[in-house]
């Protein structure tokens, strides 16, 4: 099991640790609900060093990424970030990721932890099977620590530890700078739906930045925050999670990700299958459901209509903000677009649920 350099800090803070994608990571400190609400109301600090970082550089980097990913890389300028995905030729998803443009010939991909090796091998396969020869792929995941500072107080907390003008850093943009004296890529991105930053630094600098942020932020309500709250926060905002809303068997068009699937940009891996699926009409769609009775929907619970199973829950939880059960569910398209009464099967009960246009909060 791989460990981050921050593990001693987490243990000292009383974190409950779990294995996540081969890493030992904190799932919670004071408790998921308390941490969740701190991010919504003040700020939370996450150790997400388990995420993977892959460098793509060289004169053909742009052309290769335009072919390998679903979004339009041409829309980026230096210092911008793009949410995108890798697809199989079948249209299913290899992974979702964020793409950082440093220059026209220099990019960094931030990929999901459990998929890092798979993604790197997939990119290498595409490279080996293509005409792209003037290109370098380097898996730099072991070189980075990554911290996510999220919440309405995030900018105020970070501003005192960096010379970078955070007020000039727009959403989904990044800059190179220093945080607490450590060279850092400062990215105005996150996975919580709140304002905040994802900080990439050399692995050895993670502890220094963590401790400096906690010291500066505690008077403003900053708390250490684990993966448990990260999941409930992203679900309230209806953000996709690989292995749940997107998989090798789920098309991005089915998963509410048509906005990052640029079918008009030209050929990319999976584009033909996606064009055919769109032309034929999607058979399934992802929708938001909110329980109107007590209960907690969980992954793989069935969605029912008139006693017939019409889909399943991809992610579900008890929303700490709404104090109601919420779920994302993949259901038959006619049901997704209809008005029929729906239920979620929770153990031996059929619990009433209403369609809700995401996000939930």
C-alpha positions, 0 to 999 in steps of 0.5 A: 500500500502506497502512503503519502508524505502527509500520513504522519500529519493525518494520524496526529490529527486523529484521522481514520485512514482507509485504502483508496486506489492503492493509497492509504488516505484519510476518510474523515477526521472529526466526522463527515457531516462536520467536515462537509458543513465546514467546506460549505460555510468556511473552508476545508483542507483535503490531501488528494496526493493520491491523484495522478499527474501525467506530463504530455509535451513536445511539438505534437502534444496539442494534436495528440491530446486533441485526438486522445480527449473528448473536449476541444483542446484548441479552446485553451490558452496558457494558464487555463484548465479544462475538464475532459475525458478519455474514451475507448473506441466504443465510446465508453469512458477510460477516465475523466480528468483535468488538462493543464496547458502550460504552453502549446507544447506542454501539458499536465493531466490530472487523473483519478488515482485508481486509474493512473497506471491504466490511463498512462498505459492507454495513452502509451497505446494510443501513441504507439498505434499512431503517427505521433512521434515527436512527443513525450509522455511521463508519469510524474505522479510520485513527484507531486503532493496535491492539496485542495483548499476549498470553501468561501474562506479559501482565498483569504486563507491562501492569500497570506501565504503566497505572492500570487495575485489570487484575485486575478486568478479566474475559475479554471485557471492556474499560475506558478508561484510559491505557497509557504515558500514551496514552489507550487502550481496554484489552480482555481479548481476543485471538486466541491462546488465551492470556491477554492484551490488545488495546489500541486507541489513537490512531494516533499513540500506537502507537509510544509504547505499543509501545516502553514495552511492549517495555522493560517486557516484555523481562526477562519474555520478551516478544518482538515477534511477527508474523502468521505466529505469529498464524496458528499460534497461532489454529490450535492453538486452532481459531479461525476465520479469514475466507477459510478456515473462514468465507466467503460460501459457508460457513454459521456453523453449518457452521463450529462457530459455532452458539454465536454464531448465536442463531436464537431471538433473532428475525429477523436478516440470514440467519436464515431461510436458517440456520433452513432449513439447520438443519431440513434437516440440515447437509451439511458440518461443520468438524472437526479432524484431526491427522496420524498420519504425517509431513507438513504439511497445507495449505489446500485439500488434499483429505480422503479416505475410501476413496479418495474426496474427502469434503472439504478442508482450510480451514487447516493447519500444523505445530503448534509445540507438538505437533510434528505436522501439524494441520488444520481441514477442512470435510467431509461431515456423515456423514464428520464424525460417523463413524469411518471412516479418513481421509487428507489428500492431500499432493502425491502421498501420502495421509497418515493423519489422525485426528479430534481434537476442537478445540482441538488445544492 
